[in-house]
Amino acid sequence: DPDDAQIVWDLASTCERELDDFGQARGYYRFLLENRPDFEFVKNGECLFRLAEIYLRLREVMESLELYRRMRRDHSEHWVVKAEDGKHLKWRIEKCKHLALGMGYQDLGRGPKDK
């Protein structure tokens, strides 16, 4: 039932973490981000983080880079932004940039505090 955000979340989590079906999980997480802004895991940034991680796994690095930057901007209380002064998030952003350059992307844009 697409009206039940918790069921959609459970489907996304199962696809991602138990079935390694990242394409399907990506669709469910994207659906939640676009259609259920009041759902707790959308509000706290976890949905955005998981989607960014999936994009990185699928080597859709520009999308992943954009979502990690949104994490820093919009979800400063999320663990990946707070832990060790943002070390985990910075590492992911640098990984995206490295992969993107290796894929031939020239203009990576520049997010706030990207160094």
Stockholm file with secondary structure:
# STOCKHOLM 1.0

chainA/1-115         DPDDAQIVWDLASTCERELDDFGQARGYYRFLLENRPDFEFVKNGECLFRLAEIYLRLREVMESLELYRRMRRDHSEHWVVKAEDGKHLKWRIEKCKHLALGMGYQDLGRGPKDK
#=GR chainA/1-115 SS CTTCHHHHHHHHHHHHHTSCCHHHHHHHHHHHHHHCTTSHHHHTSHHHHHHHHHHHHTTCHHHHHHHHHHHHHHCTTSHHHHGGGGHHHHHHHHHHHHHHHHTTCCCCCCCTTCC
#=GC SS_cons         CTTCHHHHHHHHHHHHHTSCCHHHHHHHHHHHHHHCTTSHHHHTSHHHHHHHHHHHHTTCHHHHHHHHHHHHHHCTTSHHHHGGGGHHHHHHHHHHHHHHHHTTCCCCCCCTTCC
//
